[in-house]
């Protein structure tokens, strides 16, 4: 059975495609065509299976602890010196401050306002 990427992959804001009933991850990664780092998760949102870091259409490594997914994703952007996707810089700036203790004064006005309001 051939997997149709449009029926198998559900993209959401966090760049976490969720695969259901997929047997060939390499073909899904190739067909998705995303060059920016993202995390590919097998299974469903309620019952995730495995997680993999994907960069430039290549599965880099399995992420064995789901708690580390945000750290692994941020690290991939730093290690490979890749700019954040257009429209997502505030989200990643938020993660940098929250998870990596980056200084708030270097964040955008939107992110600064968010942190001062919580």
C-alpha positions as CSV (number, residue, x, y, z in Angstrom):
1,X,0.0,0.0,0.0
2,X,1.5,3.3,-1.1
3,X,1.2,6.2,1.4
4,X,-0.3,9.4,0.2
5,X,1.6,12.2,2.0
6,X,-1.5,14.4,2.2
7,X,-3.5,11.8,4.0
8,X,-0.7,10.6,6.2
9,X,1.0,13.8,7.5
10,X,-0.9,16.3,9.6
11,X,1.3,19.5,9.9
12,X,0.7,21.8,12.7
13,X,2.3,25.0,14.0
14,X,5.1,23.3,15.9
15,X,6.4,21.5,12.8
16,X,5.5,18.1,14.3
17,X,4.1,16.0,11.5
18,X,2.1,13.1,13.0
19,X,2.1,9.9,11.0
20,X,-0.5,7.2,11.2
21,X,0.0,3.8,9.7
22,X,3.2,4.7,7.9
23,X,5.7,2.0,7.0
24,X,8.3,4.0,5.0
25,X,9.5,7.1,7.0
26,X,12.2,7.9,4.4
27,X,9.7,8.3,1.6
28,X,7.4,10.4,3.8
29,X,10.4,12.7,4.7
30,X,11.3,13.0,1.0
31,X,7.8,13.7,-0.1
32,X,7.2,16.3,2.6
33,X,10.0,18.4,1.1
34,X,10.6,20.4,4.2
35,X,14.2,21.7,4.5
36,X,13.9,23.4,7.9
37,X,14.4,21.2,11.0
38,X,11.3,19.5,12.3
39,X,10.3,16.6,14.4
40,X,8.5,13.7,12.8
41,X,6.3,11.7,15.2
42,X,4.8,8.3,14.4
43,X,1.5,7.2,15.8
44,X,-1.3,9.6,16.8
45,X,-1.5,12.7,19.0
46,X,-3.1,10.6,21.8
47,X,-0.7,7.7,21.4
48,X,2.6,8.8,19.9
49,X,5.1,6.2,18.9
50,X,8.6,7.3,17.9
51,X,10.0,10.7,17.3
52,X,12.8,11.7,14.9
53,X,14.7,14.9,14.2
54,X,14.6,15.6,10.4
55,X,16.8,18.2,8.7
56,X,17.1,18.9,5.0
57,X,15.0,15.8,4.1
58,X,17.2,13.5,6.2
59,X,16.3,11.7,9.4
60,X,19.1,12.7,11.7
61,X,18.3,10.8,14.9
62,X,15.6,9.2,17.0
63,X,14.5,11.3,20.0
64,X,13.9,8.7,22.7
65,X,12.6,11.1,25.4
66,X,9.6,13.2,24.3
67,X,10.4,15.8,27.0
68,X,13.5,16.7,25.0
69,X,11.7,17.5,21.7
70,X,11.7,21.3,22.1
71,X,15.4,21.3,23.1
72,X,16.4,19.0,20.2
73,X,14.5,21.2,17.7
74,X,16.1,24.4,19.0
75,X,19.5,22.8,19.0
76,X,19.1,21.7,15.4
77,X,18.6,25.4,14.3
78,X,21.8,26.4,16.2
79,X,24.0,23.5,15.3
80,X,23.2,23.7,11.6
81,X,23.1,27.6,11.6
82,X,19.6,27.7,10.1
83,X,17.3,30.7,10.3
84,X,13.9,30.2,11.9
85,X,11.0,29.8,9.4
86,X,9.3,33.0,8.4
87,X,6.5,33.9,10.8
88,X,7.9,31.7,13.5
89,X,10.7,33.8,15.0
90,X,8.5,34.9,18.0
91,X,7.6,31.3,18.8
92,X,11.3,30.2,18.7
93,X,12.3,33.3,20.6
94,X,9.8,32.4,23.3
95,X,11.3,28.9,23.5
96,X,14.8,30.3,23.7
97,X,13.9,32.5,26.7
98,X,11.7,29.8,28.4
99,X,13.9,26.8,27.9
100,X,17.4,28.2,27.4
101,X,17.3,31.2,29.7
102,X,18.2,33.6,26.9
103,X,17.9,37.3,28.1
104,X,14.5,38.8,27.5
105,X,16.0,42.2,26.5
106,X,17.2,40.6,23.2
107,X,13.7,39.4,22.3
108,X,11.2,41.1,20.0
109,X,8.7,43.6,21.5
110,X,5.9,41.0,21.1
111,X,7.8,38.4,23.1
112,X,8.9,41.0,25.8
113,X,5.2,42.1,26.1
114,X,4.1,38.5,26.5
115,X,6.6,37.7,29.2
116,X,5.8,40.9,31.2
117,X,2.1,40.2,31.0
118,X,2.3,36.7,32.6
